[in-house]
Amino acid sequence: MVGGKTENCGMNGEKFYITTPIYYVNDKPHIGHAYTTIAADTLARWHAAEGDNVFFLTGVDENAQKTVDAAKKTGEEIHAYTDRLAALWQSTWEKLGISNTDFIRTTEERHVAVVKDFWRRLEAAGDIYRGEYRGLYCKGHEAFLKEDELVDGLCPDHKTAPELVVEENYFFRLSKYQKALLELYEENPDFVAPAHRFNEIKSFVERGLEDVSFSREKRDWGIPVPDDPGQVIYVWADALVNYISAVGIEWWEEHPADMHVMAKDIARFHAVIWPAMLMSAGLPLPGQIVVHGFFTLNGTKISKSLGNTIDPLDVAARYGADGLRYFLLREIPFGADGDFSEAKLRERYNGDLANGLGNFAARVLALAAKEESLPALGAEGAGAPDNEFAGVIEDTRRAVRAKLVALKFPEALAAVWEVISFGDRYVNEKKVWEINDDAARRAALANLTALLGAVGDMLAPFLPDASQKIKAALVREGDTVRAVKIEPLFPRAK
């Protein structure tokens, strides 16, 4: 058991709590945000299919200086601006078919109340004190950077010079938890995934931890420090608590998050500061911090701050939400950096989706629809799907599950495409369209409809729209299945 992670989740219907980060509302979502959210959605859908009671949280962080700056640029009143942007983020995830259970905003009263409660817990533990802070502040990260983290004096991610800030703040005694964090990492070798990200985190903590600023002075936007309205609670002491405020402290005490999914730039906050905060507050830890790499465009990180973003809705308008999901999950190994290219996306779409899955589904359904009904997978007697097909299906299910456990999305999808290729070869080698013997033809089509149905099931976490269309085209009635022709799943892109 890692932190609060439920053992054997997916096998016994336990609760499974998964989160994305909460995203800044200084602009609309870009492709990197979509990747994080789609990866989390895939895992949430898979756990639900495995029988878990899934709670999937996403949301927006509104209590940041960059939000104030963005509102000023648009000329909008700050509350009107955050309402508009929060609605935009919610609608984006709805249009991309994200299955989140809840959407948290840090301006909601349920969040503000829990943040203040959490702050008092840290105070009660003796881990909050007041002192002067001098540091290099990066607005893009909403974080302070060290000199040795800069490249030519600039933030390596945002390519901007940090601002020297000198002010009196409240601090959190992060240094107090260095030993406890290293013990946590030693006892829980899967606490951060993939392993190379975990090694980076451990190395950072081993070099020594400094106390961190948990408030900013003289701000008119944000959650005031309890009993000191001249200070507002700093972004990480506010934002990270959303994972609790969405479900409530009592719920978290029984069912802390099993998995936090995020990009690598905020892994340190989640894998170091967040568990230390929870230790101080006397609350259970999350199960796992799951970290992916950056998207690049022509070798540069895609970022709102850099102005080189790609709107996921624009891509989905041309290739469908499933087309976008497939490319993001299939093209880039989770945990590694990857370069976004529409040319590569179009190639994947036409090759794997239009010519691959789409063509296979169309062939099978066109042939099977000519039969009144066919024996379904699991049926017994003459004409039922044979052992070879049942074995291939079961082997593929096991392979997909193993790859998802290991967060290997491309390999999980590759396993499904292997079975699609197996089905295509079977159609061609048997020349099913030429079989005149009724029993032989029905047996062959029973094999193929069973295979297509299994493909639809296995793709449900990855390509929910296509999966649903395949399921709707194969109407199960007891031990039989009736096939219905459908429109092309993935029309070729030009």
Secondary structure, 3 states (H helix, E strand, C coil): CCCCCCCCCCCCCCEEEEEEEEEECCCCCCHHHHHHHHHHHHHHHHHHHCCCEEEEEEEEECCCHHHHHHHHHHCCCHHHHHHHHHHHHHHHHHHCCCCCCEEEECCCHHHHHHHHHHHHHHHHCCCEEEEEEEEEEECCCCEEECHHHCECCECCCCCCCCEEEEEEEEEECHHHHHHHHHHHHHHCCCCEECHHHHHHHHHHHHCCCCCEECEEECCCCCCEECCEEEEEECHHHHHCCHHHHCCCHHHHHHCCCCEEEEEHHHHHHHHHHHHHHHHHHCCCCCCEEEEECCEEECCEECCCCCCCCCCHHHHHHHHHHHHHHHHHHHHCCCCCCEECCHHHHHHHHHHHHHHHHHHHHHHHHHHHCCCCCEECCCCCCCCCCCHHHHHHHHHHHHHHHHHHHCCCHHHHHHHHHHHHHHHHHHHHHHCHHHCCCHHHHHHHHHHHHHHHHHHHHHCCCCCHHHHHHHHHHEEEECCEEEECCCCCCCCCCC
